[in-house]
């Protein structure tokens, strides 16, 4: 499987050396031009490591940018700083996992990056990061861990019964696709034929757990006479639910 590393403001020399030195994984490095673009990418696709140059954030007066990121992603974050001893505490409080010096040997930074990748992929993903059936993943600001039966919405833990958990997992595996009641029964619950009690009850219970406003659903859209669609992104369906990340 190919893993993705997102970088922001990292010096070109460090960027190129990291690509050469972290050989334990098949990595795809993506350099984001702005924090706004990085926020959009983190909202729409999975990344396995985020590396940010603190001096760049300071230059654009966005040192608290990580607060918004932690609402949408649990990706490990390494901060590159000229003064890590001074900045460590503040960066950890904002959501970073590690603060290192850009003046350290490239091999040392690469080793620390590898350690974070290993923890997030092999340890948290049960050594099978490509297995969608067990690997934790995130769509917009909803995180799901199928093996541990964990759901978090914007960092808030949500308790779901097995039926609603399976329903959410099926929705998250098929974002923006209109799903019929028959498809939901067959693929989410492995039931053949029509579900004699319908799917509206489980949908209502799932909405109660994840929606910020049940009367105005942002995540699960009803398609009249057809089925339901997991819209995935709150800012596309709810005018007043825009993520702060998208506003940077």
C-alpha positions as semicolon CSV with decimal commas, in nm:
position;residue;x (nm);y (nm);z (nm)
1;X;0,000;0,000;0,000
2;X;0,113;0,354;-0,069
3;X;0,115;0,591;0,229
4;X;0,071;0,966;0,204
5;X;0,275;1,236;0,378
6;X;0,158;1,597;0,363
7;X;0,412;1,874;0,419
8;X;0,367;2,249;0,465
9;X;0,651;2,499;0,440
10;X;0,922;2,233;0,470
11;X;1,257;2,346;0,317
12;X;1,329;2,182;-0,017
13;X;1,650;2,017;0,104
14;X;1,480;1,856;0,403
15;X;1,186;1,754;0,184
16;X;1,409;1,576;-0,070
17;X;1,619;1,405;0,198
18;X;1,315;1,270;0,380
19;X;1,195;1,115;0,054
20;X;1,529;0,939;0,021
21;X;1,572;0,832;0,383
22;X;1,231;0,693;0,481
23;X;1,256;0,374;0,282
24;X;1,058;0,144;0,513
25;X;0,731;0,254;0,347
26;X;0,616;0,326;-0,003
27;X;0,551;0,696;0,049
28;X;0,380;0,959;-0,159
29;X;0,497;1,303;-0,049
30;X;0,266;1,595;-0,118
31;X;0,377;1,952;-0,058
32;X;0,085;2,185;0,014
33;X;0,127;2,547;-0,104
34;X;-0,094;2,695;0,170
35;X;-0,257;2,601;0,501
36;X;-0,597;2,647;0,337
37;X;-0,512;2,391;0,068
38;X;-0,374;2,157;0,334
39;X;-0,697;2,181;0,533
40;X;-0,901;2,097;0,225
41;X;-0,682;1,797;0,143
42;X;-0,696;1,666;0,500
43;X;-1,075;1,693;0,488
44;X;-1,111;1,502;0,162
45;X;-0,843;1,229;0,168
46;X;-0,649;1,023;0,423
47;X;-0,292;1,111;0,516
48;X;-0,061;0,912;0,739
49;X;0,175;1,192;0,847
50;X;0,169;1,572;0,850
51;X;0,493;1,771;0,872
52;X;0,469;2,146;0,925
53;X;0,734;2,418;0,940
54;X;0,652;2,635;1,242
55;X;0,846;2,928;1,102
56;X;0,618;2,925;0,799
57;X;0,309;2,929;1,021
58;X;0,456;3,223;1,209
59;X;0,526;3,410;0,888
60;X;0,156;3,394;0,796
61;X;0,036;3,440;1,156
62;X;-0,130;3,097;1,169
63;X;0,050;2,930;1,461
64;X;-0,285;2,808;1,600
65;X;-0,380;2,641;1,270
66;X;-0,351;2,294;1,425
67;X;-0,654;2,358;1,644
68;X;-0,877;2,344;1,338
69;X;-0,693;2,046;1,191
70;X;-0,751;1,840;1,502
71;X;-1,126;1,878;1,446
72;X;-1,104;1,687;1,118
73;X;-0,801;1,458;1,134
74;X;-0,611;1,234;1,374
75;X;-0,304;1,224;1,150
76;X;0,030;1,230;1,338
77;X;0,182;1,580;1,326
78;X;0,552;1,664;1,338
79;X;0,641;2,031;1,382
80;X;0,974;2,152;1,247
81;X;1,103;2,441;1,460
82;X;1,420;2,648;1,494
83;X;1,369;2,643;1,872
84;X;1,198;2,312;1,960
85;X;1,281;2,332;2,333
86;X;1,094;2,663;2,353
87;X;0,805;2,561;2,125
88;X;0,744;2,202;2,233
89;X;0,486;2,262;2,507
90;X;0,275;2,505;2,303
91;X;0,274;2,286;1,993
92;X;0,177;1,974;2,188
93;X;-0,112;2,165;2,346
94;X;-0,231;2,270;1,998
95;X;-0,235;1,909;1,878
96;X;0,114;1,824;1,752
97;X;0,269;1,489;1,837
98;X;0,631;1,598;1,817
99;X;0,839;1,913;1,780
100;X;1,185;1,871;1,629
101;X;1,464;2,097;1,516
102;X;1,517;2,157;1,147
103;X;1,888;2,182;1,232
104;X;1,907;1,820;1,345
105;X;2,065;1,566;1,106
106;X;1,822;1,467;0,833
107;X;1,864;1,101;0,928
108;X;1,742;1,175;1,283
109;X;1,434;1,360;1,158
110;X;1,365;1,075;0,915
111;X;1,389;0,819;1,197
112;X;1,138;1,015;1,407
113;X;0,905;1,047;1,109
114;X;0,931;0,672;1,054
115;X;0,843;0,610;1,419
116;X;0,526;0,818;1,385
117;X;0,430;0,642;1,061
118;X;0,484;0,303;1,222
119;X;0,268;0,391;1,521
120;X;-0,016;0,527;1,308
121;X;-0,015;0,256;1,042
122;X;0,117;-0,075;1,174
123;X;0,020;-0,036;1,540
124;X;-0,314;0,141;1,503
125;X;-0,412;-0,032;1,180
126;X;-0,335;-0,385;1,294
127;X;-0,056;-0,438;1,038
128;X;-0,309;-0,438;0,756
129;X;-0,350;-0,074;0,654
130;X;-0,497;-0,175;0,322
131;X;-0,778;-0,377;0,474
132;X;-1,087;-0,156;0,464
133;X;-1,273;-0,402;0,683
134;X;-1,054;-0,334;0,988
135;X;-0,851;-0,020;0,925
136;X;-0,955;0,302;1,099
137;X;-1,027;0,584;0,856
138;X;-1,181;0,928;0,847
139;X;-1,423;1,104;0,611
140;X;-1,440;1,478;0,671
141;X;-1,480;1,517;1,049
142;X;-1,615;1,166;1,118
143;X;-1,362;0,904;1,232
144;X;-1,445;0,533;1,252
145;X;-1,241;0,240;1,381
146;X;-1,424;-0,080;1,277
147;X;-1,215;-0,319;1,486
148;X;-1,241;-0,120;1,809
149;X;-1,600;-0,008;1,735
150;X;-1,506;0,356;1,787
151;X;-1,681;0,654;1,626
152;X;-1,579;1,015;1,677
153;X;-1,746;1,323;1,529
154;X;-1,531;1,637;1,547
155;X;-1,337;1,475;1,829
156;X;-1,652;1,381;2,021
157;X;-1,697;1,013;2,102
158;X;-2,029;0,868;1,983
159;X;-2,181;0,543;2,112
160;X;-2,373;0,347;1,849
161;X;-2,551;0,014;1,866
162;X;-2,412;-0,259;1,633
163;X;-2,685;-0,202;1,372
164;X;-2,624;0,174;1,349
165;X;-2,246;0,126;1,360
166;X;-2,263;-0,108;1,059
167;X;-2,488;0,140;0,882
168;X;-2,245;0,429;0,937
169;X;-1,952;0,215;0,821
170;X;-2,137;0,127;0,500
171;X;-2,224;0,493;0,441
172;X;-1,864;0,605;0,500
173;X;-1,734;0,342;0,261
174;X;-1,971;0,479;-0,006
175;X;-1,978;0,859;0,033
176;X;-2,202;1,064;-0,197
177;X;-2,362;0,751;-0,346
178;X;-2,740;0,712;-0,330
179;X;-2,810;0,383;-0,151
180;X;-3,144;0,205;-0,159
181;X;-3,303;0,027;0,136
182;X;-3,230;-0,306;-0,033
183;X;-2,860;-0,218;-0,074
184;X;-2,837;-0,113;0,289
185;X;-3,000;-0,435;0,408
186;X;-2,779;-0,654;0,192
187;X;-2,442;-0,483;0,239
188;X;-2,461;-0,313;0,580
189;X;-2,647;-0,590;0,762
190;X;-2,602;-0,888;0,525
191;X;-2,977;-0,939;0,498
192;X;-3,131;-1,058;0,175
193;X;-3,458;-0,917;0,049
194;X;-3,643;-0,624;0,200
195;X;-3,594;-0,534;0,562
196;X;-3,939;-0,595;0,708
197;X;-3,909;-0,308;0,957
198;X;-3,758;-0,069;0,704
199;X;-3,440;0,132;0,739
200;X;-3,593;0,457;0,857
201;X;-3,563;0,358;1,224
202;X;-3,188;0,286;1,215
203;X;-3,133;0,597;1,002
204;X;-3,312;0,808;1,265
205;X;-3,103;0,658;1,546
206;X;-2,781;0,711;1,351
207;X;-2,872;1,073;1,282
208;X;-2,943;1,121;1,652
209;X;-2,590;1,009;1,726
210;X;-2,391;1,199;1,465
211;X;-2,593;1,495;1,340
212;X;-2,546;1,837;1,506
213;X;-2,912;1,918;1,429
214;X;-3,148;1,625;1,367
215;X;-3,412;1,856;1,218
216;X;-3,161;1,973;0,957
217;X;-2,935;1,674;0,877
218;X;-2,591;1,760;0,744
219;X;-2,443;1,413;0,694
220;X;-2,723;1,181;0,582
221;X;-2,951;1,308;0,308
222;X;-3,288;1,152;0,229
223;X;-3,348;1,102;-0,143
224;X;-3,730;1,079;-0,177
225;X;-3,862;0,746;-0,310
226;X;-3,505;0,618;-0,368
227;X;-3,295;0,596;-0,054
228;X;-3,024;0,781;0,134
229;X;-2,692;0,945;0,062
230;X;-2,399;1,009;0,297
231;X;-2,300;1,361;0,193
232;X;-1,978;1,334;0,394
233;X;-1,897;1,704;0,419
234;X;-2,096;1,930;0,646
235;X;-2,005;2,251;0,464
236;X;-2,173;2,122;0,147
237;X;-2,508;2,061;0,312
238;X;-2,532;2,296;0,608
239;X;-2,476;2,670;0,573
240;X;-2,388;2,728;0,936
241;X;-2,180;2,411;0,988
242;X;-1,867;2,509;0,796
243;X;-1,546;2,379;0,946
244;X;-1,307;2,640;1,074
245;X;-1,033;2,475;0,869
246;X;-1,202;2,577;0,547
247;X;-1,205;2,937;0,663
248;X;-0,830;2,970;0,701
